[in-house]
Amino acid sequence: MRRPQVAVDYAMTTNEDPDILLERAPLHQARAVARKRPSKASVGQLGGESLVSSHDEGRGKKKDGQSGSPSSSPLTYGILDIPPWYLCIFLGIQHFLAALGGLVAVPLILANYLCLQHDSLTQSYLISTMFFVSGICTLLQVFLGVRLPIFQGGTLAFVAPSLAMLSLPTWQCPEWTLDASQVNTSSPEFTEEWQKRIRELQGNIMVASCVQILAGFSGLIGFLMRFIGPLTIAPTLSLVALPLFHSAGNDAGSHWGIAAVTVFLIVLFSQFLKKVAVPVLIYGRERKWHTSKFYLFQAFPVLLALCISWLICFVLTVTNALPTDPTAYGYLARTNTKANVLSQASWFQFPYPGQWGLPTVSLAGVFGITAGVIFMMVESVGDYYTCARLMWAPPPPKHAINRGIGIEGIGCLLAGAWGSGNGTTSYSQNIWVLEITKVGSRMVMVSAGCVLLLMGVFGKIGAAFATIPTPVIGGMFLVMFGVVTAVGISKLQYVDLNSSRNIFVFGFSIFCGLAIPSWVNRNAEMLQTGILQVDQVIQVLLTTNMFVGGLLGFLLDNTIPGSLQERGLLAQDQIYKKSEETPKTSEFYSLPCGIGTKFCTSSYTQYLPFWPTLEHERKGEVGVCQLTLCSQDSSGECLKGATETST
């Protein structure tokens, strides 16, 4: 294919390869860049706009010697750059807030199936544990995993099989736990009732995570990706959120007025007011204190909506506009129904492995969670390539992808050991935060991991989130689950939707993914084989919507004749195209502190699919900078903070 001359001309001025330039940016962006080299705009620029707009000299500039992103990059801070410490903290908190909905949602969804509907204090412990484990996994991924600024948090992929397992007759909550008047949260009987359920989840997650560890560190994930296309991913991802409409509807239905206000505010802030700038007072080196513009609604739409709805509920509670009878409609919108949680929660608590007791394992649970693990791996690989493209980094090589999936498996193992009731995975919403803010520094994601650790240690913070009124949570779920479903359907953009073959595969898979689990839930006795363990495995798998839909999509897509282009695999292969092992790739994806360089030519490590290999930029070069958080300068000298290793 002939390369446009504008890309060739601009590439000559920036020492960029024209093909890479065209791969990274569309042609119209190349023309715009060729006309005028982008200036280092403020933190958070989006196109021509920015989250923070100011003329401060120190704002948005790199320190001398930092060169993590190429001169043609529109990023304010690239992956290898280190922003000022105060910006790292602010942007790290922003990542935490962007992921807050998902982090809080998972424990709150599980609470009803763990018999914790009326124990908000324990719910706060689960939320704090989720924060803490997510912080550990985020730091592991940034330092030892794929090494991209990828945020790790609780996953809905584990929720569906977990709910299917907890819906088995063995694990259904006793009637007395559903009545608040009969629940004594401090009694040993109640404590054992919910802890034995979460211990079962712990053990199943830990065993299933070993599948992910094996798939990552053995390189098996690359083999699996050959057969998993958009027609498998789209119904699977859509069916992660669609079956949760019951949970969202029940919570929102506790007071539809408050839920509607929450939805309205989220839509207002995220869609209509996202380009409205708010003046803020900031301090700069030259201008000292002065006003600047901040795109507040674009940065924190969910948080603002949640706080305003929460405040409305507080006002209605104080004025007794909401009913005081626990059985009356609208009572759950009151803010004093869980007021004792904040007073009972400790200021400091340190989550630790096995805090709920020794984990247990069941065959049905392991099979169900493993189905979620397989889907989660596919989604994470897509997140890696998306993050690299948006951050103007080379596509991740095979060893980085294998290592990233393996580290995610270790993260799930730790999440199970700590007792969060869930695993961890890459957060797609935080990748788009990187795109909005134009800041992809690893150090920012390190700050986000540290923020998560702190939030997990301060018990009052988890307790505060556990006191959010139920209809406010329901309104947030309506938006969140709807967006997740739409993201799944958007995977069909690579597929020929004029093909009757593809229409059949997707439509049949997603409809059966809803119909079959619904029937099995009502007629479980018709699938009895006489062997209890087999019966439980069949029921868990066939009542997990994403497993049924994903399996049908996988089988039909790989058996019904169709061209690679028609199936969307050709476009997917171009996106997942592996990069050549070059010094530029090593600069982004090699392990920190020279790990993997000193022994990279060893006869043993060359066979490890997750170990980085070394290719020199110039023939005869004897050393390469292995960086933790910075890069080489234009002269090829190692910058401060880099470790040079000779081979």
Secondary structure as the mmCIF struct_conf table of DSSP 4:
data_model
#
loop_
_struct_conf.conf_type_id
_struct_conf.id
_struct_conf.beg_label_comp_id
_struct_conf.beg_label_asym_id
_struct_conf.beg_label_seq_id
_struct_conf.end_label_comp_id
_struct_conf.end_label_asym_id
_struct_conf.end_label_seq_id
HELX_LH_PP_P HELX_LH_PP_P1 ARG A 2 PRO A 4
HELX_RH_AL_P HELX_RH_AL_P1 GLN A 5 THR A 14
TURN_TY1_P TURN_TY1_P1 ASN A 15 ASN A 15
HELX_RH_AL_P HELX_RH_AL_P2 PRO A 18 ARG A 24
BEND BEND1 ALA A 25 ALA A 25
HELX_RH_AL_P HELX_RH_AL_P3 LEU A 27 ARG A 35
BEND BEND2 LYS A 36 LYS A 36
HELX_LH_PP_P HELX_LH_PP_P2 ARG A 37 SER A 39
TURN_TY1_P TURN_TY1_P2 VAL A 43 GLY A 44
STRN STRN1 GLN A 45 LEU A 46
TURN_TY1_P TURN_TY1_P3 GLY A 47 GLY A 48
STRN STRN2 GLU A 49 SER A 50
BEND BEND3 LEU A 51 LEU A 51
STRN STRN3 VAL A 52 SER A 53
TURN_TY1_P TURN_TY1_P4 GLU A 57 GLY A 60
HELX_LH_PP_P HELX_LH_PP_P3 LYS A 61 LYS A 63
TURN_TY1_P TURN_TY1_P5 ASP A 64 GLY A 65
BEND BEND4 SER A 69 SER A 69
TURN_TY1_P TURN_TY1_P6 SER A 71 SER A 72
BEND BEND5 THR A 76 THR A 76
STRN STRN4 TYR A 77 TYR A 77
TURN_TY1_P TURN_TY1_P7 ILE A 79 LEU A 80
HELX_RH_AL_P HELX_RH_AL_P4 TRP A 85 ALA A 111
TURN_TY1_P TURN_TY1_P8 ASN A 112 CYS A 115
TURN_TY1_P TURN_TY1_P9 GLN A 117 HIS A 118
HELX_RH_AL_P HELX_RH_AL_P5 SER A 120 PHE A 143
TURN_TY1_P TURN_TY1_P10 LEU A 144 LEU A 144
BEND BEND6 GLY A 145 VAL A 146
BEND BEND7 LEU A 148 LEU A 148
STRN STRN5 GLN A 152 GLY A 154
TURN_TY1_P TURN_TY1_P11 LEU A 156 PHE A 158
HELX_RH_AL_P HELX_RH_AL_P6 VAL A 159 LEU A 166
TURN_TY1_P TURN_TY1_P12 SER A 167 SER A 167
BEND BEND8 LEU A 168 LEU A 168
HELX_RH_3T_P HELX_RH_3T_P1 PRO A 169 TRP A 171
BEND BEND9 GLN A 172 GLN A 172
HELX_LH_PP_P HELX_LH_PP_P4 CYS A 173 PRO A 174
HELX_RH_3T_P HELX_RH_3T_P2 GLU A 175 LEU A 178
HELX_RH_3T_P HELX_RH_3T_P3 ALA A 180 GLN A 182
TURN_TY1_P TURN_TY1_P13 THR A 185 SER A 186
BEND BEND10 SER A 187 SER A 187
HELX_RH_AL_P HELX_RH_AL_P7 PRO A 188 PHE A 217
TURN_TY1_P TURN_TY1_P14 SER A 218 GLY A 219
HELX_RH_AL_P HELX_RH_AL_P8 LEU A 220 LEU A 224
TURN_TY1_P TURN_TY1_P15 MET A 225 PHE A 227
HELX_RH_AL_P HELX_RH_AL_P9 PRO A 230 ALA A 241
HELX_RH_3T_P HELX_RH_3T_P4 LEU A 242 LEU A 244
HELX_RH_AL_P HELX_RH_AL_P10 PHE A 245 ALA A 252
TURN_TY1_P TURN_TY1_P16 GLY A 253 SER A 254
HELX_RH_AL_P HELX_RH_AL_P11 TRP A 256 VAL A 267
HELX_RH_PI_P HELX_RH_PI_P1 LEU A 268 PHE A 272
BEND BEND11 LEU A 273 LEU A 273
TURN_TY1_P TURN_TY1_P17 LYS A 274 LYS A 275
STRN STRN6 VAL A 278 GLY A 284
TURN_TY1_P TURN_TY1_P18 ARG A 285 ARG A 287
STRN STRN7 LYS A 288 PHE A 294
HELX_RH_AL_P HELX_RH_AL_P12 LEU A 296 ALA A 299
HELX_RH_AL_P HELX_RH_AL_P13 PRO A 301 VAL A 318
TURN_TY1_P TURN_TY1_P19 THR A 319 ASN A 320
BEND BEND12 LEU A 322 LEU A 322
TURN_TY1_P TURN_TY1_P20 PRO A 326 THR A 327
BEND BEND13 ALA A 328 ALA A 328
TURN_TY1_P TURN_TY1_P21 TYR A 329 GLY A 330
HELX_RH_3T_P HELX_RH_3T_P5 TYR A 331 ALA A 333
TURN_TY1_P TURN_TY1_P22 THR A 335 LYS A 338
HELX_RH_AL_P HELX_RH_AL_P14 ALA A 339 GLN A 344
BEND BEND14 ALA A 345 ALA A 345
BEND BEND15 TRP A 347 TRP A 347
STRN STRN8 PHE A 348 PHE A 348
TURN_TY1_P TURN_TY1_P23 PRO A 353 TRP A 356
BEND BEND16 LEU A 358 LEU A 358
HELX_RH_AL_P HELX_RH_AL_P15 LEU A 363 LEU A 390
TURN_TY1_P TURN_TY1_P24 MET A 391 TRP A 392
HELX_LH_PP_P HELX_LH_PP_P5 PRO A 394 PRO A 397
HELX_RH_AL_P HELX_RH_AL_P16 LYS A 398 TRP A 418
TURN_TY1_P TURN_TY1_P25 GLY A 419 GLY A 419
BEND BEND17 GLY A 421 ASN A 422
STRN STRN9 THR A 424 SER A 426
HELX_RH_AL_P HELX_RH_AL_P17 SER A 428 THR A 437
TURN_TY1_P TURN_TY1_P26 LYS A 438 LYS A 438
STRN STRN10 VAL A 439 VAL A 439
HELX_RH_AL_P HELX_RH_AL_P18 ARG A 442 VAL A 457
STRN STRN11 PHE A 458 PHE A 458
HELX_RH_AL_P HELX_RH_AL_P19 GLY A 459 ALA A 466
TURN_TY1_P TURN_TY1_P27 THR A 467 THR A 467
BEND BEND18 ILE A 468 ILE A 468
HELX_RH_AL_P HELX_RH_AL_P20 THR A 470 SER A 490
HELX_RH_3T_P HELX_RH_3T_P6 LYS A 491 TYR A 494
BEND BEND19 VAL A 495 VAL A 495
TURN_TY1_P TURN_TY1_P28 LEU A 497 ASN A 498
HELX_RH_AL_P HELX_RH_AL_P21 SER A 500 ARG A 522
HELX_RH_3T_P HELX_RH_3T_P7 ALA A 524 LEU A 527
BEND BEND20 GLY A 530 GLY A 530
HELX_RH_AL_P HELX_RH_AL_P22 LEU A 532 LEU A 542
TURN_TY1_P TURN_TY1_P29 THR A 543 THR A 543
HELX_RH_AL_P HELX_RH_AL_P23 ASN A 545 THR A 559
BEND BEND21 ILE A 560 ILE A 560
HELX_RH_AL_P HELX_RH_AL_P24 LEU A 564 ARG A 567
TURN_TY1_P TURN_TY1_P30 GLY A 568 GLY A 568
HELX_RH_AL_P HELX_RH_AL_P25 LEU A 569 ILE A 575
TURN_TY1_P TURN_TY1_P31 TYR A 576 TYR A 576
HELX_LH_PP_P HELX_LH_PP_P6 LYS A 577 GLU A 580
HELX_RH_AL_P HELX_RH_AL_P26 PRO A 583 TYR A 589
BEND BEND22 SER A 590 SER A 590
HELX_LH_PP_P HELX_LH_PP_P7 LEU A 591 LEU A 591
HELX_RH_3T_P HELX_RH_3T_P8 PRO A 592 GLY A 594
TURN_TY1_P TURN_TY1_P32 ILE A 595 THR A 601
TURN_TY1_P TURN_TY1_P33 SER A 603 TYR A 604
HELX_RH_3T_P HELX_RH_3T_P9 THR A 605 TYR A 607
TURN_TY1_P TURN_TY1_P34 PRO A 609 PHE A 610
BEND BEND23 TRP A 611 TRP A 611
HELX_LH_PP_P HELX_LH_PP_P8 PRO A 612 THR A 613
BEND BEND24 GLU A 617 ARG A 618
TURN_TY1_P TURN_TY1_P35 LYS A 619 GLY A 620
STRN STRN12 GLY A 623 LEU A 627
BEND BEND25 THR A 628 LEU A 629
TURN_TY1_P TURN_TY1_P36 SER A 634 SER A 635
HELX_LH_PP_P HELX_LH_PP_P9 GLU A 637 LEU A 639
TURN_TY1_P TURN_TY1_P37 LYS A 640 GLY A 641
STRN STRN13 ALA A 642 SER A 646
#
